[in-house]
Amino acid sequence: MTQTKVEAPFVENNRPFRNLIINGDMSISQRGTSFAAVNDDDYTLDRYKYDISGTDVYQFTISQSTTVPTGQGFAKSMKFDCTTADASLDGDNFAIIATRLEGQNLQSLKKGTSSAESTTLSFWVRSNKTGTYIAELFDTENDRVICKSYTISSSDTWEKKTVTFPGDTTGALTNDNAGRLRIHFWLLTGTNFSSGSLATAWESRNNVDRAVGQVNLGDNTSNEWYITGIQLEVGDAASDFEHLPHDVQLQRCQRYYQQIPHTASASWQAYPIWGVNSNVMVTRLQLPVVMRAAPTGAFVGTRNTDFKAYYNGGYQTLTNEAVADTTDDAVRFDMYSSGAFAANDSGGLYINTTDGRITLTAEL
C-alpha cells in the first residue's frame, strides 16, 4: 500500500471555520440585492452594517454585485456606488461598512492575556478611486482600536490586500453572545477622525487617530468601490479564502436575521392559524435556525393585501398584527380582526411572497 505524507502547513491552511467573518464572500443578502439612500445603522447584505456620521449630502447605493475577481471562486461582491457627491467634508463626517462579531467566537484571540494572538485580515477590493484606505479592528467592550492602511493602486482592477494586526494584551473579551469586536472598512472621513497619527498599534480609542490618510470615496458620483473575500483569521499570515457551502453560510446568517416566508419562489405561502377568541388568531412557528437571542419582529407589506387571513370560508379583515412570545428558536404571530372567531377554530395565514414577509432580527 502506498502512503502519502500530508504536510503540516496543508492541514493548517485547511482547518474548518478558520474565518471569523460570516458571509465574507457576499453570497447571502436576505433583505434584497440593492439598497438606496441607506441610513446610519442599516444592515444591507447579511452581516454588514452601514455606519455614517454628519449632515453632508454624500450618499451611496449599496448592492450585491456579480463583478468579482477572475478565477478566485467568488460569485458575488458588495458594491458601493456614489450617487450624491460631497468633495468638502465636515470634520464629523465619516462612512464605514462594518461587520460585528460575538465575544464567544473570539476567545481564540486570547485578547487581554500575555498570549494574545495576531490576526490577519485579507480581502479582495476594487475601485476607480485609487489611494489610501483604512481597515480597523474596534474592541467595543474595552474601547480600543487598531488601524492599518492599504492602497488601491490600479483603477478598476481587483487587488488582494492582506494586513496583520498584532495581538492585544490589554482588555479581555467576554465569552458571550454580545457584540465585542467590529471590523471597519472606512470609505471617507472628516478631520475629526484623521488629524492625528494612525493607530497602527492597539490603543485606547482616540478618534483623530483612526482614519489618517483615508481617501474620500464620496467626492464624485463616478466613484465605485467593491469588496469580497473578506477573511479574518488567527495568525500572522493569510490562508486561502474559506469557501463554505451556500446552505451553511445561509444558516450562519439566519442566526442574526430571518424572514418568513424564507423564499420568494411562489406567489403565496400559507401558514396554519387558529382562533384564540372572537377577534384574535395566532400561529406559532419553529424557526429553522436558532437565533443569537430572542428576535424582534416586524410585518413588512400591506395588511389585507400582502397578508390575508382565511377563516370560515372567506378572508377576514385584519386590523392589526404583532410578533409576540418570541424565543431564540420560535415565534408567535398574533393577528387581530373585526371578524368573529371561535376559540380553537382553524384557518390559514397567506403571505404574498412578492411584497410581504415577517422579519426577525437578532443583530449585534
BELDA-V222135 format. One record per residue. N is the residue number from 0. RES is the residue in one small letter. PSI is psi as a letter, one per 30 degrees, with the letter a starting at -180 (NA if undefined). D_LAST is the distance of its C-alpha to the last C-alpha in Angstrom with 2 decimals. Layout:
BEGIN
n/res/psi/d_last
N/RES/PSI/D_LAST
N/RES/PSI/D_LAST
END
This chain:
BEGIN
n/res/psi/d_last
0/m/k/52.60
1/t/k/50.88
2/q/k/47.97
3/t/k/45.32
4/k/k/43.59
5/v/j/39.85
6/e/k/38.99
7/a/e/36.21
8/p/e/34.40
9/f/e/34.24
10/v/e/32.53
11/e/e/30.11
12/n/f/29.10
13/n/g/28.40
14/r/k/26.46
15/p/k/23.84
16/f/h/20.09
17/r/f/20.78
18/n/j/18.29
19/l/f/14.90
20/i/k/13.62
21/i/k/12.85
22/n/h/14.95
23/g/f/16.74
24/d/g/19.75
25/m/g/18.20
26/s/f/19.83
27/i/k/17.26
28/s/i/16.78
29/q/f/16.54
30/r/f/16.29
31/g/a/19.49
32/t/f/21.23
33/s/k/21.78
34/f/j/19.96
35/a/l/22.31
36/a/h/21.92
37/v/k/18.16
38/n/l/16.78
39/d/k/14.53
40/d/g/10.76
41/d/k/11.83
42/y/k/10.57
43/t/c/13.77
44/l/l/14.44
45/d/k/11.91
46/r/g/9.00
47/y/k/10.51
48/k/k/9.79
49/y/k/12.99
50/d/k/13.44
51/i/l/16.97
52/s/k/19.20
53/g/l/22.77
54/t/g/25.14
55/d/l/26.92
56/v/g/27.34
57/y/k/25.92
58/q/k/24.01
59/f/k/22.93
60/t/k/22.82
61/i/k/20.17
62/s/l/21.26
63/q/k/21.37
64/s/l/24.71
65/t/g/27.33
66/t/j/28.56
67/v/l/27.96
68/p/k/29.79
69/t/k/32.97
70/g/g/33.46
71/q/g/30.06
72/g/g/28.90
73/f/k/26.24
74/a/f/26.43
75/k/l/23.64
76/s/l/22.27
77/m/k/20.13
78/k/k/22.55
79/f/k/22.52
80/d/j/25.72
81/c/j/26.79
82/t/f/28.22
83/t/j/29.01
84/a/l/30.03
85/d/j/30.18
86/a/f/32.31
87/s/i/32.41
88/l/k/29.04
89/d/l/28.70
90/g/e/27.65
91/d/g/24.23
92/n/k/23.29
93/f/l/20.68
94/a/k/18.77
95/i/k/16.10
96/i/k/14.29
97/a/l/11.21
98/t/k/9.12
99/r/k/6.53
100/l/k/7.70
101/e/k/7.76
102/g/e/10.78
103/q/f/12.84
104/n/g/13.04
105/l/g/14.36
106/q/f/17.29
107/s/f/19.78
108/l/f/19.42
109/k/h/21.27
110/k/k/19.89
111/g/g/21.84
112/t/l/24.88
113/s/f/28.13
114/s/g/27.22
115/a/k/24.09
116/e/k/23.80
117/s/l/23.86
118/t/k/21.38
119/t/k/22.46
120/l/k/20.66
121/s/l/22.65
122/f/l/22.43
123/w/k/24.84
124/v/l/25.15
125/r/k/27.74
126/s/l/28.81
127/n/f/32.04
128/k/j/30.94
129/t/l/32.00
130/g/a/31.42
131/t/k/28.92
132/y/l/25.13
133/i/k/22.54
134/a/k/19.77
135/e/k/17.75
136/l/k/15.76
137/f/j/13.99
138/d/j/13.59
139/t/f/11.69
140/e/e/12.87
141/n/g/16.42
142/d/h/16.36
143/r/k/18.08
144/v/l/18.41
145/i/k/20.60
146/c/k/21.64
147/k/k/23.94
148/s/l/25.91
149/y/l/26.98
150/t/k/29.71
151/i/j/30.10
152/s/e/33.84
153/s/k/35.07
154/s/k/34.44
155/d/h/33.05
156/t/k/32.99
157/w/k/30.30
158/e/k/29.92
159/k/k/28.04
160/k/k/26.54
161/t/k/25.88
162/v/k/24.80
163/t/k/24.70
164/f/k/22.98
165/p/l/24.86
166/g/l/23.35
167/d/j/22.45
168/t/f/24.54
169/t/k/22.97
170/g/i/19.80
171/a/l/18.62
172/l/k/15.03
173/t/k/14.45
174/n/i/14.61
175/d/a/11.84
176/n/g/8.66
177/a/l/6.62
178/g/k/5.35
179/r/f/9.03
180/l/k/10.17
181/r/k/9.96
182/i/k/12.77
183/h/k/14.40
184/f/j/17.35
185/w/k/19.38
186/l/e/21.53
187/l/l/23.47
188/t/l/23.82
189/g/a/26.28
190/t/f/28.20
191/n/f/25.84
192/f/g/23.76
193/s/g/26.68
194/s/g/29.79
195/g/b/29.54
196/s/k/29.68
197/l/k/26.94
198/a/i/24.97
199/t/f/25.99
200/a/l/25.74
201/w/k/22.96
202/e/l/23.37
203/s/k/21.98
204/r/k/20.28
205/n/j/23.14
206/n/e/22.12
207/v/f/25.52
208/d/g/25.14
209/r/f/22.00
210/a/h/23.39
211/v/k/27.13
212/g/f/29.02
213/q/k/26.38
214/v/l/28.19
215/n/j/27.63
216/l/f/26.52
217/g/g/26.93
218/d/f/30.60
219/n/k/32.14
220/t/f/31.48
221/s/f/32.77
222/n/k/29.82
223/e/l/27.56
224/w/k/24.98
225/y/k/23.84
226/i/k/21.65
227/t/l/21.28
228/g/h/21.53
229/i/k/18.76
230/q/k/19.01
231/l/k/17.97
232/e/l/20.14
233/v/k/21.80
234/g/l/25.24
235/d/g/27.20
236/a/l/27.98
237/a/k/26.31
238/s/l/27.12
239/d/k/27.40
240/f/k/24.28
241/e/j/23.18
242/h/j/23.69
243/l/l/22.21
244/p/k/23.70
245/h/e/22.21
246/d/e/21.67
247/v/e/19.79
248/q/e/17.45
249/l/e/17.00
250/q/e/16.27
251/r/e/13.58
252/c/e/11.88
253/q/f/12.69
254/r/f/10.61
255/y/f/7.67
256/y/k/10.29
257/q/l/13.95
258/q/k/16.90
259/i/k/20.28
260/p/l/22.71
261/h/f/21.13
262/t/l/23.93
263/a/h/26.16
264/s/f/29.21
265/a/l/31.27
266/s/e/32.17
267/w/k/31.30
268/q/k/29.63
269/a/k/30.68
270/y/k/29.17
271/p/k/31.40
272/i/l/31.49
273/w/l/33.75
274/g/k/35.11
275/v/e/34.24
276/n/a/36.78
277/s/f/38.75
278/n/g/35.93
279/v/k/32.68
280/m/k/31.63
281/v/l/28.67
282/t/k/27.18
283/r/k/24.82
284/l/k/23.24
285/q/k/22.01
286/l/k/18.95
287/p/f/19.75
288/v/k/16.63
289/v/k/15.04
290/m/l/11.41
291/r/e/8.74
292/a/l/9.75
293/a/k/12.19
294/p/l/11.08
295/t/k/12.24
296/g/l/15.00
297/a/k/17.23
298/f/k/20.58
299/v/j/21.06
300/g/a/24.76
301/t/k/28.01
302/r/k/29.19
303/n/g/32.49
304/t/e/32.20
305/d/f/29.07
306/f/k/28.91
307/k/k/32.23
308/a/k/33.24
309/y/k/36.47
310/y/k/38.59
311/n/h/42.31
312/g/g/43.43
313/g/l/41.57
314/y/k/38.34
315/q/k/37.24
316/t/j/36.09
317/l/k/32.48
318/t/f/32.04
319/n/l/28.39
320/e/l/25.55
321/a/l/22.51
322/v/k/19.77
323/a/l/20.47
324/d/h/20.51
325/t/k/17.33
326/t/a/16.49
327/d/f/14.17
328/d/g/17.13
329/a/l/19.09
330/v/k/19.31
331/r/k/22.35
332/f/k/23.39
333/d/k/26.03
334/m/k/28.45
335/y/k/31.06
336/s/l/34.42
337/s/f/37.79
338/g/l/39.47
339/a/k/41.02
340/f/l/39.51
341/a/k/40.66
342/a/k/38.52
343/n/f/37.66
344/d/k/39.00
345/s/l/36.96
346/g/a/36.04
347/g/k/33.41
348/l/k/30.41
349/y/k/30.75
350/i/k/27.96
351/n/j/29.00
352/t/f/26.81
353/t/e/27.90
354/d/f/26.14
355/g/k/24.69
356/r/l/21.59
357/i/k/19.23
358/t/k/15.54
359/l/k/13.03
360/t/k/9.32
361/a/h/6.73
362/e/l/3.79
363/l/NA/0.00
END
